[in-house]
Amino acid sequence: MAETYHIYDWRTLPLPTAATLAQGLPPTSRTAKKLAGAKCTDVREILLAVIADRLGVLIWMLSDDGRSGINRPPSLLEKLTGSEEPQVGYETAEEYEAAWAAITGGEDHA
């Protein structure tokens, strides 16, 4: 609250006022990050981390380690948010096609 509202001791405010001001804090504020349980809540930083993670995985997949399925690069997104991006994999093309049909309602993905 100090950075946004220049209030250095929120305990001096009435509780409804403090709650209203806390609700109006930007998602990049320390309070919002603490409430979200994340180190990062900025959408741009999260998107950049996702892009970096996916690029890293693509490059890793072309390496000998990637072809062997070992030494996968660590996720920046996981380090920033404290949660891992869900990774979905399919053993066969048929499993992928069935999952795609469930997501798109049977529309062709070509």
Wavefront OBJ file of the C-alpha trace (Angstrom):
o trace
v 0.000 0.000 0.000
v 2.941 2.274 0.546
v 3.962 2.321 -3.113
v 0.462 2.892 -4.509
v -1.352 4.892 -1.834
v 1.548 6.247 0.291
v 0.030 4.605 3.366
v 2.794 3.188 5.500
v 0.714 1.704 8.315
v -2.500 0.187 6.999
v -3.485 -0.819 10.544
v -4.409 2.810 11.240
v -7.209 2.613 8.647
v -10.702 1.283 9.281
v -10.867 -2.348 8.141
v -13.355 -1.753 5.265
v -11.133 1.040 3.918
v -8.000 -1.115 4.138
v -9.804 -3.969 2.372
v -11.060 -1.687 -0.392
v -7.603 -0.235 -0.957
v -6.009 -3.701 -0.938
v -8.494 -4.842 -3.586
v -7.444 -1.938 -5.806
v -3.748 -2.802 -5.751
v -2.220 -3.798 -9.098
v -1.425 -7.487 -9.682
v 2.292 -6.667 -9.663
v 2.179 -5.365 -6.078
v 3.861 -7.325 -3.298
v 0.493 -7.774 -1.577
v -1.122 -9.291 -4.691
v 1.838 -11.605 -5.179
v 1.655 -12.694 -1.546
v -2.093 -13.351 -1.795
v -1.592 -15.334 -5.009
v 1.214 -17.327 -3.406
v 3.451 -16.531 -6.364
v 6.678 -14.691 -6.961
v 5.298 -13.309 -10.214
v 1.764 -12.285 -11.183
v 2.558 -9.993 -14.099
v 0.898 -11.409 -17.221
v 3.713 -10.252 -19.497
v 6.360 -11.971 -17.376
v 4.297 -15.158 -17.234
v 3.807 -15.184 -21.018
v 7.520 -14.590 -21.588
v 8.317 -17.474 -19.221
v 5.917 -19.762 -21.117
v 7.539 -18.761 -24.432
v 11.034 -19.362 -23.034
v 9.989 -22.729 -21.572
v 8.467 -23.947 -24.815
v 11.434 -22.784 -26.878
v 13.768 -24.531 -24.457
v 11.755 -27.751 -24.715
v 11.743 -27.572 -28.528
v 15.519 -27.177 -28.605
v 15.919 -29.925 -25.998
v 13.754 -32.283 -28.082
v 16.200 -31.914 -30.978
v 19.172 -32.845 -28.788
v 20.434 -36.316 -27.912
v 19.110 -35.844 -24.356
v 15.668 -34.933 -25.680
v 15.548 -37.953 -27.962
v 16.454 -40.076 -24.942
v 13.987 -38.253 -22.699
v 16.586 -37.224 -20.115
v 17.799 -33.920 -18.656
v 14.695 -31.910 -19.548
v 15.368 -28.173 -19.007
v 13.895 -26.670 -15.814
v 10.760 -24.557 -16.152
v 11.051 -20.790 -15.685
v 7.282 -20.595 -15.236
v 7.433 -22.986 -12.311
v 10.162 -20.923 -10.669
v 8.241 -17.655 -11.145
v 4.784 -18.815 -10.119
v 5.505 -21.737 -7.851
v 3.271 -23.962 -9.973
v 4.064 -26.152 -12.900
v 2.484 -25.743 -16.323
v 0.487 -28.895 -17.043
v 2.347 -31.143 -19.465
v 0.198 -33.417 -21.580
v 1.700 -36.177 -23.674
v 0.251 -38.912 -25.828
v 1.652 -42.366 -26.551
v -0.012 -42.699 -29.957
v -1.383 -40.497 -32.702
v -4.827 -41.948 -32.026
v -4.733 -40.735 -28.401
v -3.797 -37.260 -29.621
v -6.564 -37.235 -32.250
v -9.143 -38.322 -29.647
v -8.014 -35.597 -27.224
v -8.079 -32.972 -29.995
v -11.582 -34.046 -31.024
v -12.730 -33.720 -27.396
v -11.290 -30.196 -27.163
v -12.551 -28.901 -30.502
v -15.789 -30.835 -30.756
v -14.523 -32.907 -33.663
v -13.335 -30.037 -35.889
v -10.414 -30.792 -38.189
v -7.132 -29.275 -36.951
v -5.402 -29.097 -40.334
l 1 2 3 4 5 6 7 8 9 10 11 12 13 14 15 16 17 18 19 20 21 22 23 24 25 26 27 28 29 30 31 32 33 34 35 36 37 38 39 40 41 42 43 44 45 46 47 48 49 50 51 52 53 54 55 56 57 58 59 60 61 62 63 64 65 66 67 68 69 70 71 72 73 74 75 76 77 78 79 80 81 82 83 84 85 86 87 88 89 90 91 92 93 94 95 96 97 98 99 100 101 102 103 104 105 106 107 108 109 110
